[in-house]
């Protein structure tokens, strides 16, 4: 099974064909349009099997699957946190797609949104794959917070959920060698802020992980796609 995550930086209707090279089974996209309300017939035809959420029909979060897969919304509680989709695939495993926002929160922006989501739904995260734009990295930890990036990593590890990238490449949090984001598309401002976490027992074998190269993808987005084969 191949899974792609990509913050497409908007206008996904014009970009989704760029992902055809991966032949992915599941695609998680941040900043994409709602296919149901799109006027683009080709995009609507492509998006036959999906779940989408968002306050703006032109920029939300979507999980798209091939027609051979069954995707159903778990409807886990979010308490209005932004943005999270919890879904079940083929009655076999859960996938949590996310796009961490500042959410106008003076205290719990970005990774704080996921920390709150984790507290609400931690007991449900069995057989789980968590994937998305976290807008977070250990390098931005603040010593006086109890929900730093590092704290979230620790809580996930306590329930045997680990980062696939860090395991596969044997790298430490905050010391990533492959950027997933270039601020304002500036190659001098690289960051690693997109992640894939997975339950150790359900997803014990990682066949491959690839992060898109800036020479190919910066023309389309400030984020690089992540491809995972399990």
Secondary structure, DSSP 8 states (H G I E B T S, - for coil): -EEEEEE--S-GGGTGGGGGGG--SEEEEEEE--GGG---HHHHHH--SEEEEEEETTEEEEEEE-TTS-EEE-----TT-SSEEEEEETTTEEEEEEE---TT-SSS-THHHHHHHHHHHGGG-TTEEEEEE----GGG--TT-SS-HHHHHHHHHHTTEEEHHHHHHT--TT--SS-SEEGGG-TTSEE--EEEEEETTTS----EEEE--HHHHTTT-SB--EEEE-
